[in-house]
């Protein structure tokens, strides 16, 4: 069956997240509890970079610490150093093999900054250069498309914020279950026709949901070979919405979008998980739920086009860039 590995790994996520909710906090407490930082640097590529975007919102909203997403080329291509002060540098690499992310962590550790690696691969390169490491314990991910390692990375970042003092509840009671995985699958089956037949296609979200839009667009491109561009729902209003007419599709993680529907665009509204409200801010853990719909949408669309996302053309499981 096309995408057999990917389907199996999507379905494994509730159990992996339950394990992570029971174990990540203890590891992170030893490294970070009671520590105060003036800034946070997040270094990642691909799906890990989309997870980092979620981490940025969590850290800035609940800790009030400024966050920047690293541009590794500043160090690896242009050979320039950036001045950081009392910084926590977090590198995310599912394979742990990313040389540019490792270079960023190594450089900051040499400067005396605190460094943390998040990876699914014990003993990998990223763990040898970071001061501290968190292993996602998601099991081997055979499909090229990151699924379970992505949601595990989201949970790890959530737990980092909790350990550093963010007023967030324990996640164990607020994580997707097998019933949600089946519900998201059924919703994606209905929505996939619009993705396969229409062009252009977009994925939109805002705030915590922006990371999900980014990751969904990536999945549509790498798995189903469907060009899909992600935007913040706010940024989409500044020009790109001109393309959202008849024959186009938007995957929305920000509600129904009636104005864009009125332009003739088909709107695929992601199913709504139970909201987790914290201090009047909702959708805190929605990205962990929402992306399961995005993953299914990519897999089902790939199958409809006769493609196997387990072994996509031109790309590999481990990508190394400098």
Backbone bond lengths (Angstrom), bond angles and torsions (degrees), N, CA, C in turn:
res aa  C-N    CA-C-N  psi(-1)  N-CA   C-N-CA  omega(-1)  CA-C   N-CA-C  phi
1 X - - - 1.462 - - 1.532 109.75 -
2 X 1.323 116.80 135.50 1.462 120.55 179.53 1.529 109.93 -62.09
3 X 1.321 115.42 131.56 1.464 120.05 177.76 1.519 114.04 71.47
4 X 1.323 116.88 28.43 1.471 120.49 -178.56 1.526 111.56 -60.63
5 X 1.330 116.72 -44.40 1.458 119.34 179.23 1.521 110.80 -64.07
6 X 1.330 116.52 -45.89 1.457 120.00 -178.03 1.528 110.56 -60.41
7 X 1.327 117.45 -43.59 1.464 119.26 179.29 1.521 111.33 -61.48
8 X 1.316 116.85 -44.39 1.462 119.82 179.16 1.521 111.22 -59.55
9 X 1.331 116.47 -41.86 1.463 120.26 -176.92 1.523 112.29 -73.12
10 X 1.322 117.97 -32.86 1.467 120.07 173.06 1.526 109.46 -61.38
11 X 1.315 116.33 -42.81 1.471 120.28 -176.53 1.527 112.55 -72.83
12 X 1.311 118.32 -18.95 1.461 121.22 178.88 1.531 112.91 -76.66
13 X 1.318 117.97 -13.26 1.461 120.58 -168.42 1.530 115.23 -60.85
14 X 1.322 120.93 -43.27 1.469 117.61 179.38 1.523 113.91 -55.96
15 X 1.318 117.59 -42.62 1.458 120.46 179.99 1.529 111.30 -67.94
16 X 1.329 117.42 -42.01 1.462 120.60 179.39 1.526 110.74 -63.29
17 X 1.316 116.67 -40.55 1.460 120.39 178.88 1.523 111.44 -67.25
18 X 1.318 117.26 -36.99 1.471 119.50 176.18 1.532 110.53 -61.93
19 X 1.327 116.08 -42.22 1.468 118.77 178.08 1.523 111.01 -63.84
20 X 1.327 115.82 -43.80 1.457 119.48 -179.26 1.514 112.49 -62.80
21 X 1.337 116.64 -39.06 1.464 120.30 179.28 1.524 111.22 -63.20
22 X 1.324 116.35 -25.02 1.462 120.44 -179.73 1.522 113.15 -88.84
23 X 1.335 117.78 -18.24 1.464 119.05 -170.71 1.525 115.37 -121.67
24 X 1.325 118.78 -31.48 1.467 119.97 -171.80 1.528 112.10 -61.51
25 X 1.309 116.46 -42.04 1.463 119.57 -173.07 1.535 111.69 -60.49
26 X 1.329 116.82 -40.36 1.462 119.02 -179.65 1.510 112.43 -61.26
27 X 1.321 116.79 -43.70 1.465 121.29 179.60 1.530 110.33 -64.25
28 X 1.308 115.94 -45.05 1.461 120.53 -176.60 1.530 111.84 -69.73
29 X 1.323 117.18 -32.79 1.466 119.83 179.54 1.515 110.94 -61.03
30 X 1.310 116.58 -40.04 1.469 119.80 179.46 1.516 112.01 -62.13
31 X 1.336 116.70 -30.30 1.464 120.42 -176.73 1.518 113.11 -90.86
32 X 1.348 117.14 -35.53 1.466 119.08 -164.74 1.521 115.81 -125.62
33 X 1.299 118.46 -17.29 1.470 118.78 -173.60 1.520 111.57 -60.90
34 X 1.318 115.75 131.36 1.457 121.67 -179.65 1.510 114.89 83.05
35 X 1.327 117.83 -4.69 1.463 121.67 -179.74 1.526 110.03 -83.08
36 X 1.311 116.76 143.94 1.462 122.49 177.40 1.527 108.44 -119.59
37 X 1.326 115.64 132.95 1.465 120.89 -178.99 1.527 109.63 -127.47
38 X 1.331 114.31 150.26 1.464 119.89 178.26 1.523 112.32 -91.18
39 X 1.312 117.60 -18.99 1.459 121.25 178.79 1.528 109.22 -159.09
40 X 1.335 114.58 159.48 1.462 121.33 178.79 1.519 108.10 -128.73
41 X 1.325 116.08 134.97 1.457 122.66 174.69 1.521 108.14 -113.29
42 X 1.321 117.15 128.40 1.460 122.60 177.85 1.515 108.65 -112.04
43 X 1.328 116.65 123.24 1.465 121.74 -177.32 1.519 109.17 -119.40
44 X 1.341 116.87 124.13 1.465 120.58 -176.98 1.522 109.21 -167.42
45 X 1.328 115.36 167.04 1.464 122.57 174.32 1.535 109.04 -134.37
46 X 1.315 116.96 156.75 1.457 122.09 172.76 1.513 112.84 60.87
47 X 1.335 116.43 -136.03 1.464 120.83 179.54 1.518 111.38 -58.24
48 X 1.316 117.31 -36.32 1.465 120.16 178.85 1.521 111.26 -62.91
49 X 1.318 117.09 -33.67 1.459 121.20 177.46 1.524 110.52 -67.23
50 X 1.329 116.55 -35.49 1.461 119.47 176.47 1.521 110.93 -67.91
51 X 1.328 116.48 -38.06 1.460 119.97 174.03 1.528 110.41 -62.30
52 X 1.329 116.64 -39.73 1.465 120.71 179.51 1.522 111.38 -61.03
53 X 1.321 117.06 -33.94 1.460 120.29 178.20 1.528 110.45 -62.21
54 X 1.323 116.82 -41.22 1.461 121.00 174.45 1.523 110.05 -60.37
55 X 1.339 115.91 -44.32 1.455 119.72 178.44 1.513 112.81 -59.72
56 X 1.325 116.25 -37.00 1.468 119.33 179.22 1.519 110.86 -60.70
57 X 1.320 116.80 -47.47 1.464 119.47 179.53 1.524 111.14 -61.98
58 X 1.329 117.76 -43.39 1.460 120.73 -179.97 1.525 111.27 -60.15
59 X 1.318 116.59 -47.64 1.462 120.54 -175.61 1.522 111.25 -66.81
60 X 1.316 116.94 -43.93 1.463 118.56 -177.83 1.525 112.03 -72.15
61 X 1.332 117.79 -36.39 1.465 120.52 -178.84 1.521 111.51 -73.26
62 X 1.332 118.33 -43.82 1.452 120.80 -170.99 1.526 114.69 -102.91
63 X 1.324 118.19 -13.02 1.457 120.31 176.90 1.525 112.49 -118.00
64 X 1.325 117.32 -18.84 1.463 120.68 -179.86 1.509 113.68 69.40
65 X 1.322 117.46 21.41 1.468 121.70 179.76 1.527 108.34 -99.30
66 X 1.323 118.90 130.42 1.468 119.89 178.54 1.528 111.37 -65.45
67 X 1.322 114.96 139.65 1.464 122.08 -176.23 1.516 108.86 -125.40
68 X 1.316 116.71 141.02 1.457 120.31 169.56 1.521 109.20 -129.03
69 X 1.331 115.00 146.60 1.450 121.23 175.18 1.521 107.22 -90.43
70 X 1.297 117.06 125.06 1.467 121.69 -172.62 1.524 111.82 -64.32
71 X 1.315 115.12 145.45 1.465 122.68 168.45 1.524 106.39 -108.45
72 X 1.326 118.71 89.19 1.475 120.57 -172.92 1.516 114.07 -56.50
73 X 1.331 117.97 -27.72 1.465 120.44 -178.65 1.520 112.73 -61.72
74 X 1.341 117.24 -25.30 1.464 119.38 176.59 1.528 109.55 -56.45
75 X 1.328 115.90 -38.91 1.455 121.14 179.77 1.526 111.93 -87.33
76 X 1.338 117.59 -48.71 1.460 120.90 -168.95 1.522 113.48 -82.81
77 X 1.322 117.73 -28.99 1.470 120.20 -178.17 1.523 112.32 -103.57
78 X 1.346 115.54 -39.96 1.466 118.85 -176.70 1.523 112.85 -101.30
79 X 1.324 116.70 -6.32 1.471 122.31 172.93 1.530 111.87 55.93
80 X 1.328 114.78 45.57 1.465 121.27 177.93 1.521 109.77 -118.19
81 X 1.314 115.71 146.49 1.454 122.25 177.74 1.520 109.59 -101.61
82 X 1.321 116.24 140.23 1.459 122.18 175.78 1.520 107.92 -105.25
83 X 1.333 117.38 139.89 1.457 121.51 -178.43 1.531 110.18 -83.14
84 X 1.320 115.75 120.27 1.459 121.68 175.97 1.522 108.97 -118.55
85 X 1.323 116.32 147.25 1.452 121.61 -179.93 1.518 110.09 -126.14
86 X 1.336 116.61 122.57 1.462 121.80 178.83 1.530 109.94 46.37
87 X 1.314 115.58 60.14 1.467 122.27 -171.32 1.526 111.53 -108.40
88 X 1.310 115.37 141.45 1.454 122.25 167.74 1.522 107.87 -100.34
89 X 1.322 117.08 116.94 1.461 121.91 179.11 1.525 108.62 -104.21
90 X 1.324 115.65 121.98 1.461 122.05 -179.14 1.522 108.39 -114.11
91 X 1.311 116.88 120.39 1.457 121.83 175.83 1.515 109.57 -104.89
92 X 1.328 117.13 132.47 1.464 121.64 -178.96 1.523 107.63 -120.61
93 X 1.314 116.34 121.88 1.461 122.50 178.30 1.517 107.85 -152.62
94 X 1.336 116.21 113.23 1.462 118.96 -175.76 1.523 111.55 -60.94
95 X 1.327 116.14 -41.14 1.468 119.76 178.35 1.518 112.04 -81.09
96 X 1.329 116.27 -22.89 1.456 120.57 -175.50 1.507 113.99 74.79
97 X 1.350 116.59 6.68 1.460 120.48 -173.84 1.526 113.42 -99.69
98 X 1.317 118.22 -4.74 1.460 121.19 -173.49 1.525 111.57 -62.99
99 X 1.334 118.46 111.35 1.469 119.42 -176.18 1.519 113.68 -67.64
100 X 1.353 117.49 -35.34 1.459 118.12 -178.15 1.526 111.50 -71.28
101 X 1.340 117.44 -36.87 1.465 119.47 176.74 1.530 109.93 -66.76
102 X 1.317 116.16 -39.53 1.461 119.89 177.21 1.525 111.36 -62.27
103 X 1.332 116.66 -39.26 1.463 120.33 179.40 1.527 111.31 -63.59
104 X 1.320 116.45 -39.37 1.469 120.15 178.37 1.524 110.26 -63.02
105 X 1.331 116.95 -48.11 1.459 119.92 -179.31 1.523 111.29 -64.20
106 X 1.317 116.93 -41.60 1.455 120.52 179.84 1.518 111.25 -61.39
107 X 1.329 116.10 -43.57 1.459 120.69 -179.24 1.523 111.39 -63.17
108 X 1.328 116.29 -44.33 1.470 118.53 -178.72 1.522 112.13 -70.54
109 X 1.315 115.96 -34.12 1.469 117.60 176.83 1.523 110.54 -65.74
110 X 1.324 117.08 -39.28 1.460 120.63 177.51 1.524 111.49 -61.80
111 X 1.335 115.68 -28.12 1.468 120.01 178.83 1.522 112.58 -82.41
112 X 1.328 116.69 -4.37 1.456 119.97 179.04 1.517 114.27 94.82
113 X 1.335 117.68 8.56 1.459 120.78 178.40 1.531 110.02 -82.36
114 X 1.315 116.39 160.27 1.458 122.02 177.89 1.525 109.50 -82.03
115 X 1.314 117.15 131.88 1.465 120.60 -176.27 1.531 110.43 -126.53
116 X 1.331 115.04 140.78 1.463 122.15 -179.19 1.520 109.10 -136.32
117 X 1.322 116.39 129.84 1.462 122.22 176.04 1.524 109.57 -103.50
118 X 1.339 116.03 134.82 1.459 122.56 172.01 1.522 107.35 -115.58
119 X 1.333 116.61 119.15 1.457 119.68 -175.37 1.523 110.24 -153.78
120 X 1.313 114.97 162.13 1.466 120.65 175.30 1.528 111.80 -100.69
121 X 1.334 116.38 5.81 1.464 119.88 -172.81 1.529 111.03 -125.86
122 X 1.324 117.78 98.60 1.465 120.25 176.97 1.527 111.21 -59.04
123 X 1.321 116.07 142.55 1.451 121.11 177.77 1.511 114.58 76.81
124 X 1.323 117.81 5.38 1.467 121.05 -179.45 1.523 111.13 -75.74
125 X 1.317 113.96 170.06 1.471 119.74 -173.63 1.526 112.91 -55.62
126 X 1.306 116.65 -41.71 1.469 119.92 -175.26 1.529 111.06 -63.63
127 X 1.336 117.20 -29.89 1.463 120.16 -178.92 1.523 111.75 -76.09
128 X 1.314 117.41 -22.31 1.464 120.23 -178.56 1.517 112.42 -78.63
129 X 1.340 116.84 -19.70 1.465 119.82 -177.83 1.514 112.50 -103.67
130 X 1.342 118.20 -19.85 1.461 120.85 -178.65 1.522 110.80 -87.61
131 X 1.304 115.10 150.75 1.463 120.33 178.06 1.534 111.13 -70.10
132 X 1.329 115.76 -38.93 1.461 121.93 -178.60 1.528 109.02 -128.02
133 X 1.338 116.51 153.19 1.463 120.67 179.46 1.520 110.28 -138.76
134 X 1.320 115.20 142.91 1.458 122.03 171.76 1.527 108.08 -119.86
135 X 1.324 117.41 122.34 1.451 122.00 178.02 1.517 109.14 -94.13
136 X 1.325 116.47 128.79 1.457 121.71 -174.63 1.526 112.31 -71.18
137 X 1.320 117.78 -25.45 1.464 121.83 177.49 1.529 111.64 55.62
138 X 1.331 115.40 44.83 1.466 120.56 -179.42 1.518 112.59 -94.06
139 X 1.313 118.00 -0.44 1.456 120.75 -175.19 1.524 110.82 78.09
140 X 1.305 116.36 169.79 1.461 120.93 -179.15 1.533 109.52 -62.74
141 X 1.318 115.86 131.65 1.470 121.86 176.51 1.527 107.11 -105.56
142 X 1.334 116.07 103.08 1.465 121.31 -173.26 1.525 112.46 -81.26
143 X 1.322 117.61 -36.61 1.458 120.14 179.65 1.517 110.45 -67.42
144 X 1.321 116.46 145.07 1.463 119.76 177.95 1.526 110.65 -62.10
145 X 1.324 117.11 -37.79 1.464 120.72 -179.39 1.526 110.36 -70.87
146 X 1.321 116.69 127.44 1.465 121.11 176.29 1.524 108.95 -74.32
147 X 1.316 116.43 127.04 1.465 121.15 176.90 1.522 109.51 -128.89
148 X 1.327 116.38 -72.49 1.461 119.46 -176.91 1.524 112.10 -68.04
149 X 1.322 118.32 -31.36 1.465 118.94 177.34 1.524 111.18 -71.05
150 X 1.343 116.05 -27.27 1.470 119.08 178.09 1.528 110.67 -68.98
151 X 1.331 117.35 -51.99 1.462 118.64 -178.62 1.524 110.98 -66.11
152 X 1.337 117.70 -33.40 1.461 119.70 176.03 1.530 110.55 -63.79
153 X 1.330 117.29 -36.49 1.471 120.73 177.13 1.521 110.92 -65.50
154 X 1.337 117.03 -39.93 1.472 120.08 176.41 1.524 110.47 -59.22
155 X 1.324 116.09 -45.83 1.461 119.94 179.91 1.521 111.19 -63.75
156 X 1.328 117.39 -40.13 1.460 120.52 178.94 1.527 110.94 -60.09
157 X 1.315 117.08 -42.22 1.467 120.56 179.26 1.526 111.29 -66.92
158 X 1.309 116.79 -38.39 1.466 121.39 175.32 1.529 110.05 -59.10
159 X 1.326 116.27 -44.34 1.458 120.16 -178.87 1.532 112.08 -69.85
160 X 1.325 117.19 -31.85 1.460 119.77 174.79 1.524 110.26 -59.27
161 X 1.312 116.64 -44.52 1.474 120.69 -179.19 1.526 110.33 -65.38
162 X 1.325 117.42 -39.21 1.463 120.02 177.28 1.529 110.91 -62.13
163 X 1.328 116.22 -45.50 1.460 120.51 -178.31 1.527 111.07 -63.43
164 X 1.325 116.32 -33.86 1.471 120.46 -178.36 1.529 112.87 -84.33
165 X 1.320 117.06 6.77 1.466 119.85 172.87 1.503 115.52 108.02
166 X 1.324 118.48 2.96 1.458 120.29 178.23 1.517 111.18 -67.14
167 X 1.324 117.08 134.67 1.460 121.98 -177.23 1.526 109.76 -80.18
168 X 1.319 114.81 76.12 1.452 122.78 179.88 1.523 108.97 -123.15
169 X 1.319 117.68 141.45 1.464 119.78 179.72 1.520 112.05 -73.24
170 X 1.314 116.02 159.33 1.457 120.29 173.81 1.527 108.63 -56.87
171 X 1.324 117.36 136.42 1.461 119.51 -172.22 1.522 115.12 -79.08
172 X 1.321 118.27 -14.50 1.463 120.42 -167.24 1.519 113.86 -56.18
173 X 1.334 117.83 -34.29 1.467 120.70 -178.61 1.519 112.95 -87.43
174 X 1.321 117.14 1.38 1.463 120.79 -172.06 1.532 111.98 -126.45
175 X 1.314 117.12 27.62 1.457 121.14 -177.57 1.525 110.75 -109.19
176 X 1.338 117.89 153.29 1.468 120.73 -178.24 1.523 111.78 -63.89
177 X 1.330 114.24 148.10 1.454 121.07 178.16 1.527 109.99 -115.81
178 X 1.324 116.45 -179.14 1.464 120.49 -178.52 1.521 111.75 -61.89
179 X 1.321 116.96 -33.89 1.459 120.35 178.74 1.525 110.81 -61.84
180 X 1.328 116.47 -39.76 1.459 119.61 178.79 1.527 111.03 -67.57
181 X 1.320 117.41 -38.76 1.462 120.85 178.27 1.524 110.03 -58.68
182 X 1.327 117.20 -42.81 1.468 120.93 178.32 1.529 111.33 -67.85
183 X 1.317 116.39 -39.97 1.470 120.33 179.30 1.530 110.78 -63.79
184 X 1.329 116.65 -42.91 1.464 120.55 179.18 1.524 110.78 -65.46
185 X 1.316 117.04 -35.93 1.468 121.56 177.14 1.525 110.59 -61.92
186 X 1.308 117.07 -46.45 1.468 120.79 -179.79 1.530 110.95 -63.60
187 X 1.327 117.29 -40.94 1.466 120.54 178.50 1.523 110.68 -65.07
188 X 1.318 117.19 -38.66 1.465 120.56 -179.80 1.526 111.33 -69.20
189 X 1.315 117.64 -34.47 1.467 120.06 175.95 1.522 111.11 -59.02
190 X 1.313 116.40 -42.21 1.467 121.32 -179.98 1.528 110.51 -68.18
191 X 1.332 116.87 -39.68 1.467 121.51 -173.46 1.515 113.96 -80.81
192 X 1.326 117.82 -20.62 1.460 120.30 -170.46 1.525 113.18 -64.12
193 X 1.325 117.70 -31.20 1.463 119.65 -179.09 1.506 112.48 -58.64
194 X 1.326 116.28 -40.64 1.456 120.59 178.55 1.521 111.41 -63.86
195 X 1.341 117.04 -38.58 1.458 120.55 -179.58 1.525 111.42 -67.87
196 X 1.329 116.55 -38.14 1.459 120.69 -175.66 1.518 111.84 -73.83
197 X 1.327 117.70 -37.39 1.473 119.68 -172.95 1.525 113.87 -91.71
198 X 1.335 118.47 -19.93 1.465 120.45 -172.48 1.521 112.66 -103.92
199 X 1.315 114.48 154.14 1.467 122.24 173.89 1.529 108.11 -158.31
200 X 1.333 117.00 135.56 1.462 129.08 4.51 1.523 112.04 -79.85
201 X 1.326 115.13 168.98 1.462 121.14 175.39 1.523 109.33 -128.90
202 X 1.329 113.99 150.10 1.466 121.10 -176.71 1.526 108.95 -136.54
203 X 1.310 115.93 156.75 1.461 122.42 170.75 1.527 107.11 -125.19
204 X 1.328 116.35 126.21 1.455 120.98 -174.70 1.524 111.27 -124.70
205 X 1.308 115.19 142.17 1.453 122.32 173.85 1.518 108.60 -161.80
206 X 1.316 115.93 171.75 1.462 118.66 -179.23 1.525 109.26 -146.70
207 X 1.318 116.48 150.42 1.457 119.70 -179.25 1.518 109.80 63.30
208 X 1.312 115.96 -131.37 1.464 120.03 -179.64 1.524 111.14 -59.46
209 X 1.329 117.23 -28.87 1.456 121.02 -178.34 1.516 114.75 -78.41
210 X 1.321 118.22 -9.60 1.467 120.01 -179.26 1.524 110.57 -64.62
211 X 1.332 116.57 -38.54 1.464 119.52 178.96 1.527 110.71 -61.00
212 X 1.325 116.85 -36.26 1.464 120.31 -179.74 1.518 111.06 -68.47
213 X 1.327 116.68 -39.45 1.460 119.87 176.22 1.530 110.36 -61.06
214 X 1.325 116.47 -43.35 1.467 120.72 179.42 1.533 110.94 -61.09
215 X 1.322 116.02 -46.67 1.458 119.86 -176.36 1.530 111.62 -70.53
216 X 1.320 117.29 -36.33 1.465 120.14 177.88 1.522 110.88 -63.78
217 X 1.324 116.64 -43.80 1.464 119.62 178.35 1.518 111.02 -61.56
218 X 1.322 117.04 -41.85 1.459 120.53 177.66 1.527 110.75 -60.95
219 X 1.322 116.72 -44.56 1.465 120.29 179.85 1.527 111.59 -62.78
220 X 1.331 117.83 -40.92 1.466 120.15 179.47 1.520 110.90 -62.35
221 X 1.321 117.00 -37.14 1.465 120.29 -178.27 1.523 111.93 -75.27
222 X 1.341 117.24 -47.29 1.461 118.72 -174.32 1.527 112.84 -77.25
223 X 1.320 118.30 -29.26 1.465 121.06 -176.69 1.525 112.49 -93.13
224 X 1.338 116.64 -47.35 1.468 121.01 -172.70 1.523 113.10 -105.15
225 X 1.325 117.54 -1.68 1.474 122.34 -177.51 1.519 111.66 54.73
226 X 1.326 116.04 35.98 1.461 122.54 176.31 1.524 108.01 -104.65
227 X 1.344 118.11 114.32 1.461 119.37 177.43 1.524 110.54 -58.13
228 X 1.307 116.37 123.93 1.461 121.29 -177.17 1.523 107.52 -143.56
229 X 1.292 116.26 123.47 1.463 121.59 -177.06 1.526 109.50 -107.06
230 X 1.317 116.03 131.22 1.465 119.98 179.20 1.521 110.68 -99.14
231 X 1.331 113.93 145.95 1.463 121.58 176.90 1.520 109.32 -143.73
232 X 1.309 115.07 153.54 1.455 119.72 160.14 1.526 107.59 -62.52
233 X 1.332 116.67 139.60 1.465 119.57 178.63 1.516 111.32 -56.45
234 X 1.327 117.13 -33.02 1.461 120.38 178.84 1.522 111.17 -70.91
235 X 1.344 116.84 -45.97 1.461 120.00 -179.44 1.523 112.11 -64.40
236 X 1.328 116.53 -29.77 1.460 119.66 -178.77 1.518 111.42 -61.49
237 X 1.331 116.31 -27.90 1.472 120.64 178.95 1.523 112.10 -70.04
238 X 1.318 117.29 -18.42 1.460 121.43 -174.93 1.528 111.19 -94.28
239 X 1.309 115.95 53.80 1.460 119.80 174.14 1.503 116.02 119.42
240 X 1.353 119.84 -54.53 1.469 119.69 -175.42 1.519 114.06 -60.02
241 X 1.334 118.41 -24.42 1.457 120.33 -178.45 1.526 112.09 -60.65
242 X 1.321 117.17 -16.82 1.474 119.97 178.03 1.529 111.14 -62.65
243 X 1.334 117.59 -22.19 1.459 121.56 179.65 1.533 112.82 -86.33
244 X 1.313 116.63 -8.96 1.466 120.88 -173.61 1.531 110.34 -88.01
245 X 1.326 115.06 67.86 1.462 120.68 178.70 1.512 111.23 -115.42
246 X 1.311 116.49 -158.60 1.457 121.34 179.66 1.534 110.51 -59.86
247 X 1.318 115.48 135.40 1.466 120.89 -179.85 1.505 114.12 89.16
248 X 1.329 117.46 2.79 1.467 120.63 178.02 1.530 109.90 -110.07
249 X 1.320 115.79 162.57 1.466 121.78 179.73 1.516 109.99 -134.58
250 X 1.317 116.08 140.25 1.460 122.55 171.91 1.520 108.71 -119.79
251 X 1.342 116.83 127.54 1.461 121.85 167.79 1.527 105.72 -91.31
252 X 1.317 115.79 113.83 1.462 120.21 -173.22 1.522 111.44 -105.76
253 X 1.320 115.15 125.89 1.448 122.14 169.13 1.525 109.59 -107.08
254 X 1.328 114.46 26.06 1.470 121.45 -177.47 1.528 110.59 -140.26
255 X 1.327 116.60 34.06 1.453 120.19 174.11 1.521 113.94 91.00
256 X 1.355 117.21 -172.29 1.475 122.41 -168.53 1.538 116.88 -71.22
257 X 1.332 119.10 -27.47 1.464 122.50 178.33 1.536 112.57 56.20
258 X 1.335 117.38 62.57 1.471 120.80 -176.31 1.523 113.98 -62.90
259 X 1.328 118.55 -32.87 1.471 120.29 -179.73 1.522 111.25 -64.13
260 X 1.339 116.89 -40.35 1.456 119.67 178.70 1.527 111.06 -72.94
261 X 1.316 116.18 -34.08 1.467 119.19 174.50 1.518 110.54 -61.93
262 X 1.334 116.73 -37.38 1.471 121.15 179.43 1.523 111.93 -65.78
263 X 1.332 116.98 -23.09 1.470 120.54 176.62 1.530 112.00 -76.06
264 X 1.330 116.46 -10.76 1.461 120.50 -179.28 1.503 114.01 108.87
265 X 1.324 117.45 -2.71 1.467 121.62 -179.15 1.529 110.38 -76.71
266 X 1.328 116.72 138.06 1.462 120.09 172.77 1.527 108.65 -78.67
267 X 1.318 116.93 129.30 1.457 122.11 -178.38 1.519 109.53 -108.01
268 X 1.319 116.15 118.02 1.462 122.24 173.32 1.523 106.73 -97.28
269 X 1.320 116.97 107.86 1.460 121.17 -178.38 1.523 108.89 -92.60
270 X 1.302 115.98 121.12 1.460 120.11 179.50 1.521 110.04 -61.58
271 X 1.327 117.87 141.46 1.467 119.79 177.74 1.519 110.82 -60.04
272 X 1.304 115.42 145.28 1.464 120.93 -172.97 1.526 110.98 -92.15
273 X 1.314 118.30 117.66 1.472 120.23 175.10 1.522 110.32 -78.19
274 X 1.320 117.53 168.47 1.470 120.02 175.15 1.525 109.47 -60.32
275 X 1.310 117.13 129.38 1.460 120.24 -178.65 1.518 111.37 -74.83
276 X 1.307 115.38 144.67 1.455 121.96 171.53 1.524 106.98 -110.83
277 X 1.326 117.09 110.16 1.454 121.97 -178.38 1.523 109.85 -95.87
278 X 1.324 115.97 133.11 1.455 121.97 176.22 1.517 107.76 -134.10
279 X 1.327 116.91 116.82 1.465 121.45 179.56 1.526 111.68 51.72
280 X 1.316 116.25 40.85 1.458 120.29 177.69 1.510 114.67 80.71
281 X 1.325 117.67 -0.09 1.469 121.49 178.80 1.518 107.90 -104.34
282 X 1.334 117.12 121.15 1.451 118.72 -177.38 1.524 111.49 -100.71
283 X 1.305 115.97 177.84 1.454 124.66 174.89 1.535 113.80 66.40
284 X 1.317 117.25 27.16 1.458 119.96 -175.33 1.534 111.54 -63.81
285 X 1.320 116.62 -46.07 1.460 120.54 -179.67 1.521 112.69 -102.08
286 X 1.320 118.05 6.02 1.463 119.91 178.90 1.533 113.55 -54.29
287 X 1.342 119.67 -37.42 1.470 118.33 -179.21 1.527 113.58 -57.00
288 X 1.328 117.85 -30.81 1.460 119.83 178.95 1.531 110.16 -68.79
289 X 1.319 116.76 -33.00 1.460 122.33 178.25 1.534 110.83 -81.88
290 X 1.325 115.46 -47.83 1.473 120.61 -170.69 1.520 113.07 -60.62
291 X 1.331 116.87 -39.07 1.467 118.37 -173.13 1.518 111.78 -68.15
292 X 1.316 117.82 -20.10 1.461 119.32 176.28 1.526 109.56 -63.00
293 X 1.331 117.35 -38.27 1.467 120.62 173.00 1.519 110.25 -63.07
294 X 1.332 118.25 -43.89 1.463 121.60 178.94 1.514 112.16 -61.79
295 X 1.324 116.83 -39.62 1.468 120.45 178.30 1.526 111.01 -64.74
296 X 1.332 116.15 -46.60 1.471 119.38 177.43 1.520 111.67 -60.74
297 X 1.330 116.70 -40.84 1.460 120.70 -178.51 1.526 110.26 -60.02
298 X 1.318 116.43 -41.97 1.466 120.55 179.03 1.526 111.04 -67.22
299 X 1.321 117.18 -43.44 1.463 120.62 -178.12 1.529 111.34 -65.80
300 X 1.322 117.18 -46.77 1.468 120.71 -178.27 1.526 110.67 -66.56
301 X 1.321 116.91 -38.13 1.468 120.17 177.00 1.522 110.81 -64.98
302 X 1.330 116.63 -39.43 1.466 120.34 177.49 1.523 110.39 -61.68
303 X 1.307 117.10 -45.67 1.462 120.34 179.69 1.530 111.02 -62.04
304 X 1.323 116.38 -39.25 1.465 119.71 179.40 1.526 111.25 -62.61
305 X 1.324 116.98 -26.56 1.459 121.86 -179.70 1.530 112.09 -97.48
306 X 1.323 116.62 6.18 1.458 120.47 178.22 1.515 114.15 73.74
307 X 1.336 117.07 27.78 1.460 121.97 -176.19 1.524 110.60 -109.20
308 X 1.311 115.50 150.47 1.460 121.47 178.69 1.528 109.59 -109.82
309 X 1.335 117.73 103.26 1.470 119.41 -177.17 1.523 113.79 -69.96
310 X 1.325 117.59 -11.93 1.459 119.22 176.13 1.528 111.88 -67.93
311 X 1.322 115.83 -30.58 1.470 120.89 179.77 1.534 108.74 -134.83
312 X 1.341 117.67 68.76 1.465 120.43 -177.06 1.523 111.74 -69.81
313 X 1.331 114.52 159.95 1.457 118.77 -178.29 1.529 111.15 -74.23
314 X 1.309 115.26 141.18 1.462 124.64 169.55 1.528 115.78 73.79
315 X 1.328 119.72 -10.43 1.463 118.95 -178.14 1.524 109.54 -122.91
316 X 1.340 114.97 160.83 1.453 121.87 -174.84 1.518 109.69 -130.31
317 X 1.326 115.14 163.99 1.462 120.02 -179.32 1.506 111.71 -62.02
318 X 1.306 117.21 -46.16 1.461 121.21 -179.11 1.531 108.49 -105.12
319 X 1.324 116.47 121.34 1.450 121.89 178.72 1.522 108.36 -115.26
320 X 1.314 116.74 125.43 1.452 121.17 -178.98 1.517 110.07 -115.25
321 X 1.318 115.76 120.48 1.467 120.62 178.49 1.508 109.66 -128.73
322 X 1.318 115.07 152.30 1.476 120.05 176.81 1.526 109.33 -126.73
